[in-house]
Amino acid sequence: MHWNTKTINPQDLINISRGDDKIIHKYLLQFQELIPQRIESLKENLKAEDRKQIRQLLHQMSPQIQFFGIMELVKPIRRLEHDYDTMPIEELNALVATVIIKLNLAIKDVHLTLKENF
């Protein structure tokens, strides 16, 4: 399998699926389906300034983000999980915007991987 990726590191995915292409395919499709929906929810909750819901969404996404090896998002998400209620709204917006940008790049990586391999 060819991994032409810049944002995701597929090593955990490969290890957990024991290199089984069918399982890898299932996880890639799941990522491609769930993450865009969660990005939209993040955007909506940012507009509403619903800090608690933003925290909850990021917390829900965290295992998948780690599973797909998007390690540069681990620290910002951890920070948002802990400081979501005290962080200035501008900083919260900036951090969430960074997360969304990286997630969109990861979606492109997953799409390309699916296109090239399945």
MOJO-V270925 format. One record per backbone hydrogen bond with DSSP energy under -1.0 kcal/mol. NH is the residue of the N-H (numbers start at 1). CO is the residue of the C=O. Records with the same first field share a line. If there is no record, write none. Layout:
NH: CO + CO
This chain:
5: 3
9: 68
14: 10
15: 11
16: 12
17: 13
19: 14
20: 17
24: 20
25: 21
26: 22
27: 23
28: 24
29: 25
30: 26
31: 27
32: 28
33: 29
34: 30
35: 31
38: 34
39: 35
40: 36
41: 37
42: 38
43: 39
44: 40
45: 41
46: 42
47: 43
48: 44
49: 46
50: 45
51: 49
54: 50
55: 51
56: 52
57: 53
58: 54
59: 55
60: 56
61: 57
62: 58
65: 61
66: 62
67: 63
68: 64
69: 66
70: 65
71: 69
73: 70
74: 71
77: 73
78: 74
79: 75
80: 76
81: 77
82: 78
83: 79
84: 80
86: 83
87: 83
92: 88
93: 89
94: 90
95: 91
96: 92
97: 93
98: 94
99: 95
100: 96
101: 97
102: 98
103: 99
104: 100
105: 101
106: 102
107: 103
108: 104
109: 105
110: 106
111: 107
112: 108
113: 109
114: 110
115: 111
116: 112
117: 113
118: 114
